[in-house]
Amino acid sequence: MARLLDLPLLVILMGLGALAMLVPALHGFMVSDYRSARAFFYSAALFSLLTVMIGIATAQYQPRNFARSHLAALLSAYLVLPVMLAVPFHEAVRDTTFLNAWFEMVSSFTTTGATLFDTPGRLAPSVHLWRALVGWFGGAFILLAALAILAPLNLGGFEVATGAAAGRGAVGTTQITRIADPAERLIRYSRVLFPVYGAMTLVLWIALLIAGETPLVAACHAMSTLATSGISPVGGLERAQAGIAGEALILLALLPALSRRAWPAAPLVGQHPLRRDPEVRIGLFILLLAPTVLFLRHWFGAIDTAEPDDLPFALRAAWGSIFTTLSFLSTNGFVSADWAEARVWSGLRAPGLILLGLAVVGGGVATTAGGVKLLRVYALGRHAQREMERLIHPASIGGAGPQERRLRREGAQAAWVFFMLFAASISIVVAALALTGLTFEPALILTIAALSTTGPLAAVAGDAPLIYAALSGPAKAVLAGAMVLGRLEALAIIALFAPVTWRN
C-alpha cells in the first residue's frame, strides 16, 4: 500500500477511476442492461491495465518541486481523467459523439452538472448512475485537494484568511513538504474526509428512501447533493417522488457547503464559536435576505398574481424560495418543485437573475461549492465597512482582533485580486462564446454557470431555458475549459506557472 501511495497523484486517480467503472457495470448486470454492463466492465479492465503499466513506469519518479508537482497533478486530473471517464460513457451511449461524452464527464467531474441529455429516458439508468458517481468522486477529490494541496499553498480562498501571498504558503513554497511527505498528507486527510463524506452520503440516501424515493434516484440525488453537482436522473426534484420531505433532507445536507467548519480537519477555523464564523454568518444572512425579498415583493409589485390570503400558496412560495436560494448559493443547482409558485408570488419576470448572483457568490472555502466563495465576499464587506468608518472618524483604530484586521487588510486585497481575475475570466469566456455565434445574454449566463460550477443555472436564469445540446462543438469546448477554470480558480493556475514555483 505504501508503494502504491508513492505513485504520482494522477496515476492514483486513474486507478480509482478505473475501479469506479465497476459500480455501473455491476448495476447494469443486476438490471439486465448487459450492453451498459459490458461497456463499463471492459473499460474498467482496459484502464486498470493501463494504470498498472503507467504505475510501473513511474514507480521511482521523484519531482524536484512537490508544490508545483501537486498543482500540475491537480490541473492534469481535470484535463486527463474526463477523457478516460468518457470512454465507457461513449460506448454505452452509441448515438452520441465522443465530444459530447467528454463534455458530460468534464461537467460531472468538476461538479458543474451541465448536461447535454435533458430527456431523462435518453440515458440508461446505469449511465445516470455513472454521471452521479463521477460527480461524487469529483466532490471528494476537490475536498481532499483543498486541504492537502491548496491550503498549504494559500490558494482556493485560504489566502484571504492567512493574509500570506497566494501560491507560496505561510513559510514559502516548500511548506507542503516541510509539514509532511506529500503522500502522508494525502493519506491523512483521506482517512479523515472520506469516511465522513461517504457516511453523510449513505445517511442521505437511506433518508430519501424512507421519504419514498426510488433507490437509483435516491442514490444519485444523495451523491449530487454532497458533491453539489446537481445531477439528477429524472431531470430535477420536480419529478422526484420524495416530495417536500426529500427537499427538506437535501436542504439539511447542503448546509455543509456554506462553511469548511462542517468538514473534519479543516484548517484555519480559529477559536471563535460557530455563530461567529464569517462564512456561516454571511451565508445565513443571504439565505434570509433573498427569500424575504422575493416573498415581500408580492405586496409591492405582484398584487394581482396571487391572492394575498392564499396561505397554502404563500407557504409553498416561501419554501420554494428558501430551498432554491440555498441550492444555488451552494452551487448545487437543484430547483425546488415549488419554485414556480415562488416566481408567480414574487411577480418578477426573471427571478433567475437573483439565482445568477447567488451562484457567483458561491459557498464556503474548502467545500465542494464553487463561485467566488463567501469568505472573499465577507472580507470585502468588512473592508468597505472599515473604510466608511474612517470617513467619519479618520483617526479611529479598527479592533475585533488580529484575525479580523488581517481579513480587512491583506485578506480584502487578496479577495479583490481574485474578483478582478474572476471578472476578467467572465469577459474572456463571453468573448470566446460570442465568436462561436452566441449572443451576449446566453453567453453571459452560460459563462457564469460554467465558472461558478452551477450547470442547472442555464435553465432558470433567463427568460427562456438554455439548452446545452443546442451548442456547437467549439462552444462546448469553451464551456468545458471554463468549468475547469472555475473549479481550480485562476489563482491556482497562475501559481502553477509563476516563476517562483519552477525555479530550481
Secondary structure, DSSP 4 states (H G I P E B T S, - for coil): -HHHHTS-HHHHHHHHHHHHTHHHHHHHHHTT-HHHHHHHHHHHHHHHHHHHHHHHHTTT---S-HHHHHHHHHHHHHHHHHHHHHHHHHHH-TTS-HHHHHHHHHHHHTT----S--SGGGS-HHHHHHHHHHHHHHHHHHHHHIIIIITTTT-TTHHHHH-SPTTT-TT-TTHHHHHS-HHHHHHHHHHHHHHHHHHHHHHHHHHHHHTT--HHHHHHHHHHHHTT----TTSSGGG-SSHHHHHHHHHHHHGGGG-GGGSTT-SS--SS-GGG-HHHHHHHHHHHHHHHHHHHTHHHH-TTTS-TT-HHHHHHHHHHHHHHHHHHHTT-----TTHHHHHHHH--S-THHHHHHHHHH---TTSS--SS-HHHHHHHHHHHHHHHHHHH-TT----S-HHHHHIIIIIHHHHHHHHHHHHHHHHHHHHHHHHTT--HHHHHHHHHHHHTT-TTHHHHSSSS---GGGS-HHHHHHHHHHHHHHHH-HHHHHHHHSHHHH--
